[in-house]
Amino acid sequence: MAAVSIVIGKVFVIGCGSIGQRHIGNLAALGVARITAFDPDPERRETARSLGAQIRDSLESGLQERPDAVLICTPPHLHMTGARLALEADAHCFVEKPISHSMEGIEAVVRLANEKQRVLMVGYMLRFEPGLRKVKALLDSGAIGRLLLVEAEFGQYLPDWRPSQDYRQGYNASARMGGGIILDASHEIDYVRWLAGEVERVYCVAGKLSDLEIDVEDAAAMTFECSGRVIAEVHLDSLQRIYSRNCKLIGSDGVITWDLRGGVRHSGPDREWHVIETATDSNQMYVDELRHFLAAANGEVRPECDGRDGARVLQIALAARESASSGQPVVLN
């Protein structure tokens, strides 16, 4: 893996669960000179150490070293606390999705990032998935004419997400920590908004359908009305025993399909399918996401998904939960 030109020499990773571990390994591969990390769990700390991170005994001690950038990889209910502390330490900040579990405190953190002139980026890695980026390019080129409909799906049985961990102990199973399929699979909300335009109205049916020992929803069926008269249907669940992540875009002149494990196809006025080969390295989108964050922190590019984008995705997700509770559509500002 080729290194990138790095001005950001010191990165502090807060949270060393599965995504924190992935980011530590990728930061090292990208050539970041000094990676420090903190996690309250001793086993996770040792795993992070084996991946090349220097371990700090507290969040505060890691921030006192004035890192250039901080990655927040904690459960969602702790994201805004970590982000605020990172920005107060004058670090650029990468926050894993969702940006938080509630809207409380987000506006203040976004404002602080602007005042400090620091990057605040939210980790929606599917924006860097090669196939989905090809879908975006095809759509923007007019390959299927005017976009009319989007269908997006994600499903995977929750106990299979992290087989080495008791799913009941993870944040995904806990409302208090920001779990539930609508927040945890908000990647779909983000990329539908990225492809179809701003979500203006949300209707959702959701609930806990399974016998899983969780206190959050495990299935959701959402319908979005997007700007430009596009209708999007988004299905999310933590029930399917076989992993599924895909979408279909229906335009006035053709169709595009994408499957994370099956690539991209598109048809046009000729009514023939055209298959597009895409990269199959499942880690590459995470590498490209971090490369982009580092470039943004260096001032080379604008962050692909900044704090305001992350806040909007959360607003849509919370509107979906409100709709599911009330049985009524929710209109967004």
N, C-alpha and C positions, 0 to 999 in steps of 0.2 A: 504494500500500500504506500503510495507516494506521500511524502510529507508536504505540508503547505507552508507558505511563508508566514511565520508566526511572530507577531508583536506581543500578543498576549502570552506571557511567559509563565504566569502563576495562576492556576485554576484550583478552586476549592469546591469539592463535591460534598453536598450535605444530603446524606441518605445513601446507604450502600446496599439497598435491595437489588432486585434483578436489573432494573433500569439504570440505577447508579453504577452497578458493576459494568454494565455494557458501556456506559459513557466513559468510565475510567479507562477501560481497555482501548476504546476508540481515540480518546484524547492522547494516550501514549503512542498509538500508531500514527497519529497525525503530527507527532513531534513536539507536543507541549512539554517544556523543559521540567516543570515542577507541578506535580499534581498532589494535592493534599485532600484528605477526606475525613469525615466524621459520621459515625452512626452509633446510637446507644447500645446496639447489639454486638457483643464481643465476636461472635462467629462471623458476622458480616464485616466487621472491621478487619479480621484476619484475611478474609477473601479479598477485600479491597487492597490490602497490603500485598498479597500475592500477585495482584494485577499491576503493581507498580506505584500505588499511591502511598504517600507518607501519612500516617494516621495521627490525627489530633484528638485530644481527650475531651474536647468540648467544641460546640459551635463557636463560642466566644473566642477561644484560643485560635481557631482557624481564621476568623475574621480579623483578629488583631495583627495578623501577618500581612494585612492589606493585599489580598489577592487581586489580580487584574480582573478576574471573572469568577462568578459563583454559579454552580448548577444546583438548583433546588429539586431534589429527588425524593422528597418526603411524602407522606400521605397528604391528600389535597387540603385537609383542614389546617395544615401547618404551612402551606405555601406562602401566604401573604406575610406571615411573621418572618419567615426566612428571607423573602424578597426584600422586605423593608430593611432588615438588618444588613443585607448585602449592599443595597444601594446607599445606606447611611455610611458604609465603609468605603464608598466611592468605587464599588465594583460594578462591572457589567453583569447582567443577571439573566440566566436562562431558567425558566420555570417549566417543569413538566406539566402536561395536561392533566385535568383541566386547570385553569389558572387558580381556581379555588373551589370551595364547596358552596359558597354564598357570595353575593355581591358586596358584602360588607368589607370595607377597607381597600377595595381594588382601585377605586378612583384616586385615593390618596397615594397609593403606590405608583400608579401611572404618572401622576403629577410629580412625584418625587424623582422618578426616572428622567422626566423632561427637565426638571430644575437642575439635576446633577449632570445632564447631558450624557446619560448612560443608556445603553441598549437594554431593553426589557423585551425578551423574546419568549414565546410560549411553544412548547414542544409538540407540535402536530407534525409528526414525521412523515405522514402519508403525502404531504405536499412535495416530498423529495423522492417518492417512489417512482422509478423510471417509467413504469407503465402508466401510472396516473398522470404524470407530467406529459406523456405523449397524448393522453386523452385531452388534457387541457390545450395542448398545441393544436390538435386536430379541430377541436371545438372553436378555438380562436381564429383558425384559418378559414372557417366557414365550410368545413368538409361535409357537415350534415345540415347545412342551412341554419335556420333559426331554431334555437333550442326550445322545445315545448315541454318535455317531460323528463324527469330523472327518477330512477329507481335505485336505491342503495341498500345494501344488506351487510350486516355483520352478525355472526353467531359462533359461539364456542362454549362448551360446557365448562362452567366456572372451576370445578376441581382440576381440570386439565390445564388451566392457564399457567400455573406454577406447580408442577407435580411434586416438587420437593417440599412444598409448604402446605400446611393444613389451611384449606381455603377459608375456614371459619375464623382464622386469626388475621387474615389480610384485610386491608382497608376496603377492598371491593365488596365485602360482606356487611359493611357497617355504615349506616346512615350518618352516625356521628362523625366519622372520619372522611366522609365524602364519597362513599361507594355507591353502587347501583349502576345498572347497565347504561342508563342515559348519560351519566357523567363519565363513566369509564370508557365508553365507546363514543365519546363526543368527537372523535376523529371524523366520523361520518358526517356529523353536523358541520364541522369545519370545511371538509372538502366539498360538500354539496353547496355550501355558501360560496366557496371559491370558484366552483364551476358555474353555478346557476344564478348567482347574484344574491343580493341581500334578502334575507328571510323577513317577511313583513307580517305574516300571520301563521299561527301554529295551532294544529289540532292533534291531540294525542290520546291514545288508549294505552294504558300501561298497568302493570301490577306484578305481584309475585305469584307465579303459576305453579312452581315446582315444589318439591319437598326439601330443597336446599335449606340449610340452617343459616339464613341471612335475614336481615330486617329491611331490605331494600328491594326495589323492583328487579325482576330478572327477565322481563320482556317488555318491549315498547314498539308500538306501531304509530309513526308520526307522519303527518301530512303538512307540508310547508307550501305556502304561497309566496313565491319569490318575485323580486322586481323583474319587469319585462314579461309578466304573465306566464311565468314558468311554474309548474306544479311539480313538487318533489315528494316522493314517498320514501321514508327511511324506516327500515326494519332492524331492530337491535334485540339480541337475546344472549343470555348466558346459559342456554339449554342444549344447543345442538351438539351432538356427540362427535360430529365431524366439522372441523374448522371451515367457515365460509366467510369470505369477504369479497364483494363484487359490486358492480354497478352497471346500469344501462342508461344511455342518454339517447332520447328519441328526438330527432329534429325534423324540420319540414322536408328535408331532402335525403335523410338517411338515419343510420343508427350507429352508435359506438358502444361496445361492451368492454368491460375491464374485469379481470379476475386476478387477485393478488398472486395466485398460484397457477394461473392459466394464461396470462398475457392479455393482449389487446386485439380486438377485431373491429373493423368498421365497414359499413356499406354506404354507397351513395346512390345516385340516380340509376346506376347500372344494375342495382339490386343483387350485386355479388359481394360475398364476404372477402375482405382483404385482411390477412393476418399480419400483425407486426410483432417481430421478435423483440423481447425486452430482457434486461439483465435479470438473473435469477438469484443473486447473492442477497439473502434476506437482511443482512447487516448493512448493506451499502447505503440504504436510505438514512440510517442513523449516522453513519460516517458523514454523508453529505449534509445532513442537518447540522451537525457540529461544525463542519467546515464553514458552512454559511454563517453560523453564529459567530465564529471567530473572525470571519471576514467583516461582519457587521460591527463587531467590537473594535476592529481595526479601522473602521470608518470607510471601508471599501464598498459596501453595499448597504441598502436598507434591509432591516430584518423582514423575512418573509411573512411572519405572523407575529405582530408586536402585541403589547399589552392591551391595546384597545380591541384588536381582533380577538384576543383570548377572552376579553370581557364580553364581547358580543356573542361569542359561541356559548359562554356560560349563561348569558341572558336567555338565549334561545332554549338551552337545555332546561333551565328553570321554568321557562314558560311552558314547555312540554309537560313537566311535572304538574304545573298549575292546571293545565288543561285536563290532564288525566284525572286530577282530583275533582275538578268542578264539572267535568263533562261538557265544557264549553270551549270554543276556540279562543285563543289569546292573540290580540293585536299588539305588535311591538312598535315602539317609537322609531 
